[in-house]
Amino acid sequence: MRGNIRYLLALLMAAFAFIPYYCNTQKNEVTGEVQHVNMSADQEIALGLQAAPEMAAQYGGLHPDQEARAAVERIGQKIVQSTKASQTPYQFKFHLLADEKTINAFALPGGQIFITAGLLKNLTTEGQVAGVLAHEIGHVVARHSAEQVAKSKLTNGLTGAAAIGLYDPERPGTAASAAAAAMVGKLLTMRYGREDELEADRLAVDFTPPAGYDPRAMLQVMEVLDRGNGSGNPPEFLSTHPNPGNRIQEIQRDIQSDFPQGLPAGLKP
């Protein structure tokens, strides 16, 4: 009897996670995808603006070099204004962080985009900077953060339901099954992250040429990231980011697919 109640609770918990996820869909006007999201663009913008000061503080605040900060903003806005990103409701703002040691760039929901001084000083051309910023713009317009929130709620609900259904306090051996269910949920979330990174790379390949930048500069960025990872980076299977070497192959395929006759002349490297 107790087991039946446990299974019923697990089933109800799974339903409460599954039904809202699949009932909340919106079409992305930039990518054309129908996405499972449960927040509006205005909510994404508000969330990003709220989180931006705290995120900047974690990297030592904004860089004191106002000229460098202005250059990052100029390159980012040039990409936005040259692409479909300008047709979205997102409020793009580009920030150069003071952290000289960390090699990183990231985007918050709604258009707040950050690049560390540690990454910027390793980039040698304007096209490389544009590739990084275009990638982060891709995350914003593809609504990856909103998708992650919805997927996280679904995954947490389903793995929680599985744990309830599998674990029997009177049978200690079932704890291993419950732990395995939680691990599967974690790995699924990581897989979403890798797919998002590759989609952002594809969008960056689309976004850089209209702004006058050569998408092949992204290949050099991947080499910088690969060196920055060093020898202690985790296996790709257990990482939210694809291995930079694998991303190079994907970017090369994207460029060939978008420009089978070759890239336009005069693009900035």
C-alpha positions in Angstrom: 0.0 0.0 0.0 2.8 2.4 1.0 4.6 1.6 -2.3 1.4 2.4 -4.3 1.1 5.8 -2.7 4.7 6.5 -3.4 4.3 5.6 -7.1 1.1 7.8 -7.3 3.0 10.7 -5.8 5.8 10.2 -8.3 3.3 10.1 -11.2 1.6 13.3 -10.1 5.0 15.1 -9.6 6.0 14.0 -13.1 2.8 15.3 -14.6 3.1 18.7 -12.9 6.6 19.0 -14.4 5.7 17.6 -17.9 2.4 19.3 -18.7 3.5 23.0 -18.1 6.7 22.4 -20.1 5.0 21.1 -23.2 2.1 23.5 -23.0 4.2 26.7 -22.9 5.7 27.2 -26.4 6.7 30.3 -28.4 8.1 30.7 -31.9 11.5 32.3 -32.0 11.4 35.0 -34.8 15.2 34.9 -35.3 15.9 31.2 -35.4 12.4 30.0 -36.5 12.4 27.4 -33.8 9.4 26.6 -31.6 10.7 26.7 -28.1 9.5 25.6 -24.7 9.8 28.8 -22.6 7.8 30.1 -19.7 8.9 33.7 -19.5 8.4 36.8 -21.7 11.1 38.9 -23.3 10.4 41.6 -20.8 10.9 39.2 -17.9 14.2 38.1 -19.5 15.3 41.8 -19.8 14.4 42.5 -16.2 16.2 39.3 -15.0 19.4 40.3 -16.8 19.4 43.8 -15.6 18.9 42.7 -12.0 21.7 40.2 -12.2 24.2 42.3 -14.1 25.8 44.3 -11.2 26.3 41.1 -9.1 27.9 39.3 -12.1 30.2 42.2 -12.8 31.2 42.3 -9.1 32.3 38.6 -9.3 34.9 39.6 -11.9 36.2 42.7 -10.2 33.7 45.1 -11.7 34.0 47.0 -15.0 37.5 47.6 -16.5 38.8 51.1 -15.7 39.9 51.6 -19.4 37.0 53.5 -20.8 38.4 53.5 -24.3 38.6 49.7 -24.3 35.1 49.5 -22.9 33.8 51.8 -25.6 35.5 49.7 -28.3 33.8 46.5 -27.0 30.4 48.4 -26.9 31.0 49.7 -30.5 31.8 46.3 -31.9 28.9 44.7 -30.2 26.4 47.3 -31.3 27.6 47.1 -34.9 26.8 43.4 -34.9 23.3 44.0 -33.3 22.4 46.8 -35.8 23.5 44.7 -38.8 21.5 41.6 -38.0 18.1 40.4 -36.9 19.2 41.0 -33.3 18.1 44.6 -33.8 14.6 43.5 -34.5 14.2 41.8 -31.2 13.0 43.5 -28.0 16.3 42.9 -26.2 18.3 45.7 -24.8 21.9 44.9 -25.7 24.7 46.3 -23.6 28.3 45.1 -23.8 30.6 45.2 -20.7 34.3 44.8 -20.4 35.2 43.2 -17.0 38.3 44.1 -15.0 39.3 40.4 -14.4 42.7 40.0 -16.1 43.2 36.4 -15.3 40.0 34.7 -16.2 39.3 33.8 -19.9 35.6 34.1 -20.2 32.6 35.7 -21.9 29.0 35.2 -21.2 25.5 36.6 -21.7 22.6 37.2 -19.3 19.0 37.0 -20.4 17.7 40.1 -22.2 21.0 41.3 -23.7 23.6 42.0 -21.0 26.8 40.7 -22.4 30.2 40.5 -20.7 33.8 39.8 -21.8 36.7 39.6 -19.3 39.9 41.5 -19.8 41.7 38.2 -19.5 40.0 37.0 -22.7 40.2 40.3 -24.5 44.0 40.6 -24.1 44.4 37.2 -25.8 42.5 38.4 -28.9 44.6 40.0 -31.5 42.1 41.3 -34.1 38.8 43.1 -34.1 37.2 40.2 -35.9 38.1 37.9 -33.1 36.4 40.2 -30.6 33.4 40.4 -32.9 33.2 36.6 -33.0 33.1 36.3 -29.3 30.4 39.0 -29.0 28.3 37.6 -31.9 28.4 34.2 -30.1 27.0 35.8 -26.9 24.4 37.7 -28.9 23.4 34.4 -30.4 22.7 33.0 -26.9 20.4 36.0 -26.2 18.4 35.9 -29.4 18.1 32.1 -29.2 16.7 32.6 -25.7 18.9 29.9 -24.3 18.6 31.2 -20.7 14.8 31.0 -20.9 15.0 27.5 -22.4 17.4 26.4 -19.7 15.0 27.7 -16.9 12.1 25.7 -18.5 14.3 22.6 -19.1 15.7 22.8 -15.5 12.2 22.8 -14.0 11.2 19.8 -16.2 14.4 17.9 -15.4 14.2 18.6 -11.7 10.6 17.6 -11.6 11.1 14.3 -13.5 14.2 13.3 -11.7 12.5 14.1 -8.4 9.6 12.0 -9.4 11.9 9.2 -10.4 13.7 9.4 -7.0 10.5 9.2 -5.1 9.3 6.3 -7.2 12.5 4.4 -6.9 13.6 4.9 -3.3 12.0 2.7 -0.6 13.2 3.6 2.9 12.6 -0.1 3.9 15.0 -1.2 1.1 18.3 0.6 1.4 19.6 -0.8 -1.9 17.1 1.4 -3.8 19.1 4.5 -2.8 21.6 3.7 -5.6 18.8 3.7 -8.2 17.5 7.1 -6.9 21.0 8.5 -7.1 21.4 7.2 -10.7 18.2 9.0 -11.7 19.5 12.3 -10.3 22.8 11.8 -12.2 20.9 11.2 -15.5 19.0 14.4 -14.9 22.3 16.3 -14.4 23.8 14.9 -17.5 20.8 15.9 -19.5 21.1 19.5 -18.4 24.8 19.4 -19.4 23.8 18.2 -22.9 21.5 21.1 -23.3 24.4 23.4 -22.6 26.6 21.9 -25.3 23.8 22.1 -27.9 23.3 25.8 -27.0 27.0 26.6 -27.4 27.0 25.0 -30.9 23.8 26.9 -31.9 25.4 30.2 -30.7 28.4 29.4 -32.8 26.2 28.9 -35.9 24.4 32.2 -35.2 27.8 34.0 -34.8 28.8 32.7 -38.3 25.5 34.2 -39.6 25.9 37.5 -37.7 29.6 38.5 -38.3 29.7 38.9 -42.1 26.8 41.5 -42.3 28.7 43.5 -39.7 31.9 43.3 -41.9 33.8 40.7 -39.9 35.3 37.4 -41.1 33.7 34.4 -39.3 36.9 32.5 -39.7 38.3 34.7 -36.8 36.2 32.5 -34.6 38.5 29.6 -35.3 41.4 31.5 -33.8 39.2 32.3 -30.8 38.7 28.5 -30.3 42.4 28.1 -30.3 42.7 30.8 -27.5 40.0 29.0 -25.5 41.7 25.7 -26.0 45.0 27.1 -24.6 43.1 28.7 -21.8 41.5 25.4 -20.7 44.9 23.8 -20.2 45.3 20.2 -19.4 42.9 20.1 -16.5 39.6 20.6 -18.4 37.0 18.0 -17.9 36.0 15.5 -20.6 33.5 16.9 -23.1 30.8 14.4 -21.9 30.9 16.1 -18.4 31.2 19.7 -19.6 28.6 22.2 -20.5 30.9 23.5 -23.3 31.9 21.4 -26.2 35.6 20.8 -26.6 37.1 23.8 -28.6 38.7 21.4 -31.1 35.3 19.9 -31.9 33.8 23.4 -32.1 36.4 24.3 -34.7 35.1 21.5 -37.0 31.5 22.6 -36.5 32.3 26.2 -37.3 34.2 25.2 -40.4 31.1 23.2 -41.5 28.8 26.2 -40.7 30.9 28.6 -42.8 31.0 26.2 -45.7 27.2 25.7 -45.5 26.5 29.4 -45.3 29.0 30.5 -48.0 29.4 27.6 -50.4 30.8 30.0 -53.0 33.2 31.6 -50.6 33.1 34.5 -48.2 32.5 38.0 -49.3 35.6 40.1 -50.0 36.8 42.8 -47.6 35.7 41.3 -44.3 37.8 42.3 -41.3 39.9 39.3 -39.9 
